[in-house]
Amino acid sequence: MGDKSQKADLFAIELAAALIALSAILYFLHYMLFRDPHHIFIYLVGDIAFLPIEVLIVTIIIDRLLKRREKDMMMTKMNMVIGIFFSEVGTKLLRDIASADGNVRKMAQDFLLNADWSAKGVAAKKRALSLYTPDLDTAAFDLTDMKDSLVDHRDFLLRLLENPNLLEHERFTDLLWAVFHLMDELSRRTRFQDLPNSDVTHLAGDMRRAYAAALVQWIDYMKHLHDQYPYLFSLAMRSNPFDPNASIIVTS
């Protein structure tokens, strides 16, 4: 790696020297042909005077536009990955945990199921979530089913964690780690009957961590679908994990 870097630096220096030499040769030829140093210096000073503006246009304005476009393309790809996560794992996980959350009904009615997906509405949903405390009834969980479901998707989750685009999406990375840790905790237990209260409390904490991370990410993803892909948003709302009456069948 070091040798490649040194070779690249040496090439850049040689290229710069060659370009300067070429410029000097062309100026010399111009002088030999026209014998007019006044004309040479007029254009030389004019070019140098324009150089800061050229730097501004190329390195700041155009570079920022290209980086913004690149970031938008990366986020589009990242949202595709997030959509696959919710399709394969996230929606079921949210539905399973929400079904044992004694406080979720009011939260869902007031924020998660309402139709306001504007920027202001999404901000209100996130503020509500930041103050929300789930009431998880551990006795209502089918931990064996949750374990089997997550373990079945172990390879899928590992492939998501290998995605280089995750470096640009810290929130989704944290969600994947929380889900992966929950899967790891469940998979290391051969049975869930007669667990001590301390262990049940520990598992509930792991589920609460994954639940909170998935809730925020779900809202961001629904906002993306609402703005960019209305037909996918319609499907997501018809399979809303927080709506006990949700039905995929279109009735109106």
C-alpha positions in Angstrom: 0.0 0.0 0.0 2.9 2.4 0.9 4.7 1.6 -2.4 1.6 2.4 -4.4 1.1 5.7 -2.6 4.7 6.7 -3.2 4.5 5.8 -6.9 1.3 7.8 -7.2 3.0 10.8 -5.5 6.0 10.5 -7.7 3.8 10.3 -10.8 1.9 13.5 -9.7 5.2 15.3 -9.3 6.5 14.2 -12.6 3.2 15.2 -14.3 3.3 18.6 -12.7 6.9 19.1 -13.8 6.1 18.0 -17.4 3.1 20.4 -17.6 5.1 23.3 -16.3 7.9 22.5 -18.8 5.4 22.2 -21.6 3.9 25.6 -20.7 7.4 27.2 -20.6 8.2 25.7 -24.1 4.9 27.0 -25.6 5.5 30.5 -24.2 9.1 30.4 -25.6 7.8 29.4 -29.0 5.2 32.2 -28.9 8.0 34.7 -28.1 10.3 33.3 -30.9 7.5 33.5 -33.4 6.0 36.9 -32.5 8.6 38.7 -30.5 5.9 40.3 -28.3 6.6 39.8 -24.6 4.0 42.5 -23.8 1.2 40.3 -25.4 2.5 37.2 -23.5 2.4 39.0 -20.1 -1.1 40.5 -20.7 -2.6 37.1 -21.2 -0.5 35.5 -18.5 -1.6 38.0 -15.9 -5.2 37.7 -17.2 -5.1 33.9 -16.8 -3.6 34.2 -13.3 -6.2 36.7 -12.3 -9.0 34.3 -13.5 -7.5 31.4 -11.7 -9.2 32.0 -8.2 -12.6 32.2 -9.9 -11.8 29.0 -11.8 -10.8 27.3 -8.6 -14.1 28.5 -7.0 -16.2 27.1 -9.9 -14.4 23.8 -10.3 -13.4 22.8 -6.8 -16.2 24.3 -4.7 -19.4 24.6 -6.8 -19.0 21.7 -9.2 -17.3 19.5 -6.7 -20.1 20.0 -4.2 -22.8 19.4 -6.8 -21.1 16.2 -7.8 -20.7 15.1 -4.2 -24.4 15.9 -3.5 -25.5 13.9 -6.5 -23.2 11.0 -5.5 -24.6 11.1 -1.9 -28.2 11.1 -3.2 -27.5 8.1 -5.4 -25.9 6.3 -2.4 -28.9 7.1 -0.2 -31.2 5.8 -2.9 -29.3 2.5 -2.9 -29.2 2.5 0.9 -33.0 2.9 1.1 -33.3 -0.1 -1.2 -31.2 -2.1 1.3 -33.4 -0.8 4.2 -36.5 -1.8 2.3 -35.2 -5.3 1.9 -34.4 -5.4 5.6 -38.0 -4.5 6.6 -39.4 -6.8 4.0 -37.4 -9.8 5.2 -36.9 -9.1 8.9 -37.9 -5.7 10.3 -41.6 -5.6 9.7 -42.2 -9.0 11.4 -39.9 -8.1 14.3 -41.7 -4.8 14.8 -45.1 -6.6 14.7 -44.0 -9.3 17.1 -42.6 -6.8 19.7 -45.4 -4.3 19.2 -48.0 -7.1 19.9 -46.5 -7.4 23.4 -46.1 -3.6 24.0 -48.9 -2.4 26.3 -48.3 1.2 25.4 -48.1 1.0 21.6 -51.8 1.3 20.8 -52.1 5.0 21.8 -48.7 5.8 20.2 -49.8 4.0 17.0 -53.2 5.8 16.9 -51.7 9.3 17.5 -48.5 9.1 15.4 -47.7 5.8 13.6 -51.0 5.4 11.8 -51.9 9.0 11.0 -51.7 10.2 7.5 -49.3 13.2 8.0 -46.0 12.2 6.4 -44.9 15.7 5.7 -41.5 16.8 7.1 -43.4 18.5 10.0 -45.5 15.4 10.7 -42.4 13.1 10.6 -40.6 15.5 13.1 -43.6 15.2 15.4 -43.5 11.4 15.2 -39.8 11.4 16.1 -40.3 13.7 19.0 -43.1 11.4 20.3 -40.8 8.4 19.9 -38.0 10.1 21.8 -40.3 10.4 24.8 -41.9 7.0 24.3 -41.4 4.2 26.9 -42.6 0.8 25.7 -44.2 -1.5 28.2 -43.1 -5.0 27.1 -44.9 -8.0 28.6 -42.2 -10.6 28.4 -44.8 -13.4 29.0 -46.5 -12.4 25.7 -43.4 -13.1 23.6 -43.0 -16.3 21.6 -39.2 -16.3 22.1 -38.8 -19.6 20.2 -40.5 -18.2 17.1 -38.5 -15.0 17.3 -35.3 -16.9 17.7 -36.1 -19.2 14.7 -37.1 -16.3 12.5 -33.9 -14.3 13.2 -31.6 -17.3 13.0 -33.1 -18.2 9.6 -32.0 -14.8 8.4 -28.5 -14.8 9.9 -26.8 -15.0 6.6 -29.0 -12.2 5.3 -28.2 -10.0 8.2 -24.5 -10.7 7.8 -24.6 -9.7 4.1 -26.3 -6.4 5.1 -23.5 -5.7 7.6 -20.9 -6.3 4.9 -22.5 -3.5 2.7 -19.9 -0.7 2.4 -22.7 1.9 2.1 -23.4 1.3 5.8 -20.5 3.6 6.6 -22.7 6.5 5.5 -25.7 5.4 7.5 -24.9 5.2 11.1 -28.5 4.8 12.3 -29.2 1.8 10.2 -25.9 0.3 11.2 -26.9 0.6 14.9 -30.2 -1.0 14.1 -28.5 -4.0 12.4 -26.2 -4.4 15.3 -29.1 -4.3 17.8 -31.0 -6.9 15.8 -27.9 -9.1 15.3 -27.2 -8.9 19.1 -30.8 -9.9 19.9 -30.5 -12.9 17.5 -27.2 -13.9 19.1 -28.6 -13.7 22.6 -31.7 -15.8 21.6 -29.7 -18.4 19.6 -27.4 -19.1 22.5 -30.3 -20.3 24.6 -31.6 -23.8 24.0 -34.9 -23.2 25.9 -36.8 -20.3 27.3 -38.9 -22.0 29.9 -38.1 -21.3 33.6 -35.6 -18.6 32.9 -34.7 -16.5 35.9 -36.2 -13.0 36.1 -32.8 -11.4 35.7 -32.3 -13.2 32.4 -35.8 -12.3 31.2 -35.1 -8.7 32.1 -31.9 -8.9 30.1 -33.6 -10.2 27.0 -36.4 -7.6 27.4 -33.7 -4.9 27.3 -32.2 -6.4 24.1 -35.6 -6.4 22.5 -36.3 -2.9 23.6 -33.1 -1.7 22.1 -33.8 -3.3 18.7 -37.4 -2.1 18.9 -36.5 1.5 19.5 -33.9 1.5 16.7 -36.3 -0.1 14.3 -39.1 2.3 15.1 -37.1 5.4 14.2 -35.7 3.7 11.0 -39.2 2.6 10.0 -40.5 6.2 10.2 -37.6 7.4 8.0 -38.2 4.7 5.5 -42.0 5.3 5.4 -41.2 9.0 4.7 -38.9 8.0 1.9 -41.6 5.7 0.3 -44.3 8.4 0.8 -42.3 11.0 -1.1 -40.7 8.8 -3.8 -42.7 5.6 -4.2 -46.4 6.0 -3.4 -47.2 2.5 -4.6 -44.7 1.0 -2.2 -46.0 3.2 0.6 -49.5 2.0 0.0 -48.3 -1.6 0.4 -46.3 -0.7 3.5 -49.4 0.9 5.1 -51.6 -2.1 4.2 -49.1 -4.3 6.1 -48.4 -1.7 8.9 -47.0 -3.7 11.9 -48.7 -1.3 14.3 -52.2 -1.8 13.0 -53.8 -5.0 14.3 -56.5 -4.6 11.6 -54.0 -4.2 8.8 -54.9 -6.2 5.7 -53.1 -6.5 2.4 -56.4 -6.7 0.6 -57.4 -3.4 -1.1 -61.0 -2.7 -0.2 -61.5 0.7 -1.6 
